[in-house]
Amino acid sequence: MPNFLLVFIGGGLGSLCRWGLSLLIQPLVPRFPWATLASNALACLVMGVLLQQQLGTGVTEQRRLLLAVGFCGGFSTFSTFTAETLQLWLGGQSLYAAINILANLMICMVFLVIGMKLG
């Protein structure tokens, strides 16, 4: 199966799961974005399993594209952000890990506000 198709299928499934989770959770507690928190946490769980498998027995490129890039990307890009930050930290680049956290939060917040003003 072509790589782009694996990413496409995984991303679609991840997006559907995120939407389904929001349909299940959000009506129960509408005052806090629990569904987003849950999808971020669950995507990080899946990404953690994949990273551990990659460190151990290895993960095929097709599996990585389907699950890590596609599914986790569609379910939540927060999992990728978290994995990359952890890799910086474990690689002894704690300053870059901290910069990555702050930059993502601040820049994305600024861009969100800019987008709202443009809209």
SVG drawing of the C-alpha trace seen along z (x, -y; Angstrom):
<svg xmlns="http://www.w3.org/2000/svg" viewBox="-25 -41 48 48">
<polyline fill="none" stroke="black" stroke-width="0.4" points="0.0,0.0 1.4,-3.5 2.7,-5.5 0.4,-8.4 -2.6,-6.1 -1.4,-4.8 -1.2,-8.3 -4.6,-9.2 -6.3,-6.2 -4.7,-6.6 -5.5,-10.3 -9.1,-9.7 -9.5,-7.1 -7.8,-9.4 -10.1,-12.3 -13.2,-10.1 -12.1,-8.8 -11.5,-12.4 -14.9,-13.5 -16.5,-10.4 -14.8,-10.9 -16.1,-14.5 -19.6,-13.3 -19.3,-11.0 -17.6,-13.1 -18.4,-16.8 -22.1,-16.6 -21.4,-15.1 -19.2,-18.0 -19.6,-21.0 -17.6,-23.5 -14.2,-22.0 -12.7,-20.6 -12.4,-17.1 -12.7,-15.5 -9.7,-17.4 -7.7,-16.5 -8.7,-12.8 -7.8,-12.7 -4.4,-14.4 -3.7,-11.9 -4.8,-8.8 -2.8,-9.9 0.2,-10.3 -0.4,-6.8 -0.5,-5.3 2.6,-7.3 4.4,-6.1 3.6,-2.5 4.9,-3.0 8.1,-4.8 8.8,-2.0 8.3,0.6 10.5,-1.4 13.3,-1.4 12.8,2.4 11.9,4.7 11.4,1.9 8.3,0.6 7.9,1.0 7.7,-2.2 4.2,-1.3 3.0,-0.8 4.7,-4.1 3.0,-6.0 -0.4,-4.5 -0.4,-4.8 2.1,-7.5 1.9,-9.9 -1.7,-9.2 -3.8,-8.1 -2.0,-10.1 -1.8,-13.1 -5.5,-12.9 -6.4,-12.2 -4.1,-14.8 -0.9,-16.5 -0.2,-17.0 1.2,-13.5 3.8,-14.4 4.7,-17.6 5.1,-15.6 7.2,-12.9 9.5,-15.4 9.9,-17.3 10.7,-14.1 13.3,-13.2 15.0,-16.5 14.9,-16.1 16.3,-12.5 18.9,-13.6 20.3,-16.0 18.8,-19.1 16.6,-20.2 16.9,-23.9 15.5,-23.1 12.8,-21.0 11.7,-23.9 11.9,-26.3 9.8,-23.9 7.1,-23.8 7.0,-27.6 7.3,-28.4 4.5,-26.0 2.2,-27.4 3.0,-31.1 3.2,-31.0 0.1,-28.9 -1.9,-31.2 -0.7,-34.3 -1.6,-32.6 -5.0,-31.6 -5.7,-35.3 -4.5,-36.5 -6.7,-33.9 -9.7,-35.1 -9.0,-38.7 -8.6,-37.8 -11.9,-35.9"/>
</svg>
